[in-house]
Amino acid sequence: MNIHDYIEQKLADRQAAGTYRQLRPESLLIDFCSNDYLGFARSARLYNLVAEEIASSKLFSSGSTGSRLLAGNTSYAEELEQEIANYHEAEAGLLFNSGYDANVGLLSSLPQRGDTVIHDELIHASIIDGIRLSYASRYNFKHNDLNSLEEKLKQAKGNIYVVVESIYSMDGDAAPLTAISKICKQYNAALIVDEAHATGVLGKGLVNQLNLEANVLARVITFGKALGCHGAIVLGNQSLRNYLVNFARSFIYTTAAPLHQLATIKMAYRLLQEDQDSLKKLYKNINLYTSQLPNFATSTSAIQTFILGSNEKAKATASMLQQQGMDVRPILSPTVAVGTERLRICLHAYNMTDEIMKLTNSLNNINNV
């Protein structure tokens, strides 16, 4: 089979399985889909803060012109890294162009051949991709199952790394971080936590909330969710930062972020500290949603799930809700396990009460059919 036939066959297989994906234009429906939990991506206040910051900095470059190891580094970037690290009560941090870049850079460079990386079975794909590039041995443990984690730790060799998310992106549930950190200490394993869906929604993140900063080797903080912008930072000590500067290929071999991106990150953190109303509105909406679906709403985070059990049901239900004016997307296997196909519903500070009631009424009607 030649390469063109191979490509067409793989696409045909996806279509036959009902998992073929297409890009969609920007939606004009009620947003129950995006990760803009606090509404920062659409915030006029943030937009104006960024404009003021760029004007006051007197740095008008449209691009960074190179990687940070060449021409792309600035004092502005380094000061921002330290400012973010201080906010999250870490010693140091290193900015990456995306959460994917951060996870791939960290997990591909730190573990080595002969080491062991153990991760939750529901961990993000970017972490798995990074581990694969490291050539370390990789094991997964049952989701949030401490006994399963300990079984894998007993088999581990070399330097041991345990990788979890604080809030999981498909179920919205939290990792039992305190218990996990104790087990890691017992087995001399380094703990790495991805805080992508916790930052902003849980203030500084779950690690800070539980006072576990000293128990975690590295945290990955991404800015594309509740902070409403783009990029990520790996937090840790100064030695870890220096190590990543020298060994993380996704940092070394990419053009650095432009000033506008850095200014947006900086102002998003300022807005996060100033704007408590958005967080209150978000939790009011979460409480409303869960009160209307007590038998289905198992998460206290902004991410909710509605299990439908097959790709066909998930796609049909999402399509019906979209026709009713609500942007709800299906999550299909193999992204999630067979039998757990679902709607992934994201709640936001800017969702109105009548919008949430419209959604929950529709979901209750589906359940009663």
C-alpha positions as CSV (number, residue, x, y, z in Angstrom):
1,M,0.0,0.0,0.0
2,N,1.5,3.4,-1.0
3,I,1.4,6.4,1.3
4,H,-1.6,8.0,-0.4
5,D,-3.7,4.8,-0.1
6,Y,-2.6,4.5,3.5
7,I,-3.8,8.0,4.4
8,E,-7.1,7.4,2.7
9,Q,-7.6,4.0,4.4
10,K,-6.9,5.5,7.8
11,L,-9.4,8.2,7.2
12,A,-12.0,5.7,6.0
13,D,-11.4,3.6,9.1
14,R,-12.1,6.6,11.3
15,Q,-15.3,7.5,9.4
16,A,-16.5,3.9,9.6
17,A,-15.9,3.9,13.4
18,G,-17.8,7.1,13.8
19,T,-14.8,8.9,15.3
20,Y,-13.7,11.1,12.3
21,R,-13.0,14.6,13.3
22,Q,-13.4,17.9,11.5
23,L,-12.5,21.4,12.5
24,R,-15.5,23.7,13.1
25,P,-15.8,27.4,12.8
26,E,-16.4,29.6,15.8
27,S,-19.7,28.8,17.4
28,L,-22.4,31.3,18.0
29,L,-24.3,28.9,20.3
30,I,-24.5,29.2,24.1
31,D,-21.0,28.2,25.3
32,F,-21.0,24.9,27.3
33,C,-17.8,23.8,25.5
34,S,-14.8,26.0,26.0
35,N,-12.3,26.0,28.8
36,D,-12.8,29.8,29.4
37,Y,-14.1,29.1,32.9
38,L,-13.8,32.6,34.2
39,G,-14.6,34.4,31.0
40,F,-11.1,36.0,30.8
41,A,-10.8,35.3,27.0
42,R,-13.8,37.5,26.3
43,S,-13.0,40.1,29.1
44,A,-12.9,43.7,27.9
45,R,-11.1,44.5,31.2
46,L,-8.3,42.1,30.3
47,Y,-8.1,43.4,26.7
48,N,-7.7,47.0,28.0
49,L,-5.1,46.0,30.6
50,V,-3.0,44.3,27.9
51,A,-3.1,47.4,25.7
52,E,-2.1,49.6,28.6
53,E,0.7,47.2,29.6
54,I,2.2,47.1,26.1
55,A,2.0,50.9,25.7
56,S,3.6,51.5,29.1
57,S,6.4,49.0,28.4
58,K,7.5,50.8,25.2
59,L,8.3,47.4,23.7
60,F,6.5,47.2,20.4
61,S,8.1,44.1,18.8
62,S,5.5,41.9,17.0
63,G,7.7,38.8,17.4
64,S,10.6,37.6,19.5
65,T,12.8,36.9,16.5
66,G,14.3,33.6,17.8
67,S,14.4,31.0,20.6
68,R,15.2,32.3,24.1
69,L,18.7,30.8,23.8
70,L,19.3,33.0,20.8
71,A,17.7,36.4,20.3
72,G,14.3,35.7,21.9
73,N,15.0,36.2,25.6
74,T,14.0,39.4,27.4
75,S,14.1,40.7,30.9
76,Y,10.3,41.1,30.7
77,A,10.0,37.3,30.2
78,E,12.3,36.5,33.1
79,E,10.6,38.9,35.4
80,L,7.2,37.5,34.5
81,E,8.5,33.9,35.2
82,Q,9.6,35.0,38.7
83,E,6.4,36.9,39.3
84,I,4.3,33.8,38.5
85,A,6.6,31.6,40.5
86,N,6.2,33.9,43.5
87,Y,2.4,33.9,43.1
88,H,2.3,30.1,43.2
89,E,4.9,29.9,46.0
90,A,7.5,28.2,43.9
91,E,11.2,29.0,43.7
92,A,11.4,29.4,40.0
93,G,9.6,28.8,36.7
94,L,10.2,28.5,33.0
95,L,7.7,29.6,30.4
96,F,6.7,27.4,27.4
97,N,4.6,28.3,24.4
98,S,1.8,25.9,25.3
99,G,0.8,23.3,27.9
100,Y,1.6,20.6,25.3
101,D,5.1,22.0,24.9
102,A,5.6,22.2,28.7
103,N,4.5,18.6,29.3
104,V,6.5,17.2,26.4
105,G,9.6,19.2,27.3
106,L,9.5,18.2,31.0
107,L,8.6,14.6,30.6
108,S,10.9,13.9,27.6
109,S,14.0,15.4,29.2
110,L,13.9,14.6,32.9
111,P,13.3,10.8,33.0
112,Q,16.0,8.8,31.4
113,R,16.4,5.2,30.1
114,G,16.3,2.9,33.1
115,D,14.0,5.3,35.1
116,T,10.3,4.7,35.7
117,V,7.4,7.0,35.2
118,I,4.0,6.0,36.7
119,H,0.9,8.0,35.7
120,D,-2.8,8.0,36.3
121,E,-4.6,6.1,33.5
122,L,-6.6,9.2,32.6
123,I,-3.6,11.5,32.2
124,H,-3.4,14.0,29.3
125,A,-2.0,12.8,26.0
126,S,0.8,15.4,26.1
127,I,2.2,13.8,29.2
128,I,2.2,10.3,27.6
129,D,3.8,11.7,24.5
130,G,6.6,13.3,26.6
131,I,7.2,10.1,28.5
132,R,7.5,8.1,25.3
133,L,10.2,10.4,24.1
134,S,12.2,9.9,27.3
135,Y,12.7,6.1,26.8
136,A,11.9,5.6,30.5
137,S,9.7,2.7,31.5
138,R,6.1,3.8,31.6
139,Y,3.3,2.3,33.7
140,N,-0.2,3.6,34.5
141,F,-2.3,3.0,37.6
142,K,-6.1,2.9,37.9
143,H,-7.6,6.3,38.1
144,N,-7.2,7.9,41.6
145,D,-6.6,4.4,43.0
146,L,-3.9,4.5,45.7
147,N,-3.5,0.7,45.9
148,S,-2.9,0.5,42.2
149,L,-0.3,3.3,42.4
150,E,1.5,1.5,45.2
151,E,1.6,-1.8,43.3
152,K,3.3,0.0,40.4
153,L,5.7,1.8,42.7
154,K,6.8,-1.6,44.1
155,Q,7.9,-2.6,40.6
156,A,9.6,0.6,39.7
157,K,13.4,0.9,39.0
158,G,15.8,3.8,38.6
159,N,14.6,7.3,39.4
160,I,10.9,7.2,39.9
161,Y,8.4,9.8,38.8
162,V,4.6,9.9,39.5
163,V,2.6,12.2,37.3
164,V,-1.0,13.2,37.9
165,E,-3.4,16.0,37.1
166,S,-5.0,17.9,40.0
167,I,-8.3,18.2,38.2
168,Y,-9.0,15.8,35.4
169,S,-10.1,17.2,32.1
170,M,-12.7,14.5,31.1
171,D,-14.4,13.9,34.5
172,G,-13.7,17.1,36.4
173,D,-12.7,15.1,39.5
174,A,-9.7,15.9,41.8
175,A,-6.7,13.7,42.5
176,P,-6.2,12.7,46.1
177,L,-3.0,14.7,46.1
178,T,-2.2,14.6,49.9
179,A,-2.4,10.8,49.9
180,I,-0.5,10.5,46.7
181,S,2.3,12.8,48.0
182,K,2.7,10.6,51.1
183,I,3.0,7.4,49.0
184,C,5.6,9.2,46.8
185,K,7.6,10.1,49.8
186,Q,7.5,6.6,51.1
187,Y,8.9,5.2,47.8
188,N,11.3,8.1,47.2
189,A,9.3,9.0,44.0
190,A,9.2,12.5,42.6
191,L,5.7,13.9,42.1
192,I,4.7,16.0,39.1
193,V,1.3,17.7,39.0
194,D,-0.5,19.2,35.9
195,E,-2.7,22.0,37.3
196,A,-4.2,22.9,33.9
197,H,-7.9,22.7,34.9
198,A,-7.3,23.8,38.6
199,T,-5.5,27.1,38.1
200,G,-7.9,30.0,38.5
201,V,-10.9,27.8,39.3
202,L,-9.2,26.7,42.6
203,G,-7.3,29.9,43.1
204,K,-3.6,29.2,42.8
205,G,-4.2,25.5,42.2
206,L,-4.8,22.4,44.2
207,V,-1.2,22.0,45.3
208,N,-1.3,25.5,46.9
209,Q,-4.7,24.9,48.3
210,L,-3.4,21.7,50.1
211,N,0.0,23.3,51.1
212,L,1.9,20.6,49.2
213,E,4.4,22.9,47.4
214,A,7.4,21.3,49.2
215,N,6.2,17.8,48.2
216,V,6.0,18.4,44.5
217,L,9.0,18.3,42.2
218,A,7.3,20.2,39.3
219,R,3.9,21.8,38.5
220,V,2.7,22.6,35.1
221,I,0.4,25.7,35.0
222,T,-1.3,26.4,31.7
223,F,-2.8,29.7,30.7
224,G,-5.3,28.6,28.1
225,K,-8.1,27.6,30.4
226,A,-9.3,29.9,33.3
227,L,-6.7,32.5,32.5
228,G,-8.1,33.0,29.0
229,C,-4.8,33.4,27.1
230,H,-2.1,31.1,25.9
231,G,1.1,29.4,27.1
232,A,2.3,27.5,30.2
233,I,4.9,27.5,32.9
234,V,6.8,24.7,34.7
235,L,7.3,25.5,38.3
236,G,10.0,24.0,40.5
237,N,13.3,25.0,42.0
238,Q,16.1,26.9,40.3
239,S,18.0,23.7,39.4
240,L,15.0,22.3,37.6
241,R,14.6,25.6,35.6
242,N,18.2,25.5,34.6
243,Y,17.9,21.8,33.6
244,L,14.9,22.5,31.3
245,V,16.7,25.5,29.7
246,N,19.5,23.1,28.8
247,F,17.6,19.9,28.0
248,A,13.9,20.5,27.2
249,R,13.8,20.4,23.4
250,S,10.4,22.0,23.1
251,F,11.9,25.0,24.9
252,I,15.3,25.1,23.1
253,Y,14.2,24.6,19.5
254,T,11.2,26.9,19.2
255,T,10.7,30.6,18.7
256,A,9.9,32.4,22.0
257,A,6.5,33.9,22.7
258,P,6.0,37.5,21.5
259,L,5.5,40.4,23.9
260,H,1.8,40.5,23.4
261,Q,1.4,36.9,24.7
262,L,3.6,37.6,27.7
263,A,1.8,40.9,28.5
264,T,-1.6,39.0,28.3
265,I,-0.3,36.4,30.7
266,K,0.9,39.0,33.1
267,M,-2.4,40.9,33.0
268,A,-4.4,37.8,33.3
269,Y,-2.7,37.1,36.6
270,R,-3.5,40.6,37.7
271,L,-7.1,40.2,36.8
272,L,-7.2,36.9,38.6
273,Q,-6.2,38.6,41.8
274,E,-8.5,41.6,41.3
275,D,-11.7,39.9,40.0
276,Q,-13.3,37.7,42.7
277,D,-16.8,38.2,41.2
278,S,-16.1,35.9,38.3
279,L,-15.1,33.1,40.5
280,K,-18.2,33.6,42.7
281,K,-20.4,33.5,39.6
282,L,-18.7,30.4,38.3
283,Y,-19.4,28.5,41.6
284,K,-23.0,29.8,41.7
285,N,-23.5,28.3,38.2
286,I,-21.8,25.0,39.2
287,N,-24.1,24.7,42.2
288,L,-27.1,25.5,40.1
289,Y,-26.2,22.8,37.5
290,T,-25.5,20.1,40.1
291,S,-28.7,20.9,42.0
292,Q,-30.7,20.3,38.9
293,L,-28.9,17.0,38.0
294,P,-28.2,15.4,41.4
295,N,-28.0,11.9,40.0
296,F,-25.5,12.8,37.2
297,A,-23.4,15.8,38.4
298,T,-20.5,14.1,40.2
299,S,-18.0,16.9,39.9
300,T,-17.7,20.1,42.0
301,S,-15.4,21.6,39.3
302,A,-16.3,23.5,36.1
303,I,-16.2,20.3,34.2
304,Q,-19.3,18.1,34.2
305,T,-20.0,14.9,32.4
306,F,-23.2,13.2,31.1
307,I,-22.4,9.6,30.3
308,L,-24.3,8.1,27.4
309,G,-22.5,4.9,26.8
310,S,-21.9,4.8,23.1
311,N,-20.4,7.0,20.4
312,E,-23.7,7.0,18.5
313,K,-25.7,8.2,21.5
314,A,-23.2,10.8,22.5
315,K,-23.0,12.3,18.9
316,A,-26.8,12.3,18.5
317,T,-27.4,13.9,21.9
318,A,-24.8,16.6,21.3
319,S,-26.3,17.3,17.9
320,M,-29.8,17.7,19.4
321,L,-28.5,20.1,22.0
322,Q,-26.7,22.1,19.3
323,Q,-29.9,22.4,17.4
324,Q,-31.5,23.8,20.5
325,G,-28.8,26.5,20.6
326,M,-26.3,25.0,23.1
327,D,-22.7,24.3,22.2
328,V,-22.2,20.9,23.9
329,R,-19.6,18.5,22.4
330,P,-19.5,14.7,22.5
331,I,-16.4,12.9,23.8
332,L,-16.0,9.6,22.0
333,S,-14.0,6.4,22.4
334,P,-11.1,5.9,22.1
335,T,-10.5,9.3,23.7
336,V,-12.5,7.9,26.6
337,A,-13.0,4.2,27.4
338,V,-15.6,2.2,25.5
339,G,-18.9,2.4,27.4
340,T,-18.1,5.8,29.0
341,E,-18.7,8.0,25.9
342,R,-20.2,11.2,27.1
343,L,-21.1,14.8,26.8
344,R,-18.4,17.0,28.3
345,I,-20.0,20.1,29.7
346,C,-18.0,23.1,30.8
347,L,-19.6,25.8,33.0
348,H,-18.5,29.4,33.0
349,A,-18.9,32.5,35.0
350,Y,-20.7,34.2,32.1
351,N,-23.4,31.4,31.6
352,M,-26.8,32.9,32.6
353,T,-29.2,31.1,34.9
354,D,-31.8,30.6,32.2
355,E,-29.1,29.1,29.9
356,I,-28.1,26.5,32.6
357,M,-31.8,25.7,33.3
358,K,-32.4,25.2,29.5
359,L,-29.4,22.8,29.5
360,T,-30.4,20.8,32.6
361,N,-34.1,20.6,31.5
362,S,-32.9,19.1,28.2
363,L,-30.6,16.6,29.9
364,N,-33.3,15.6,32.4
365,N,-35.7,15.0,29.4
366,I,-33.1,12.9,27.7
367,N,-32.7,10.8,30.9
368,N,-36.5,10.3,31.2
369,V,-36.9,9.1,27.6
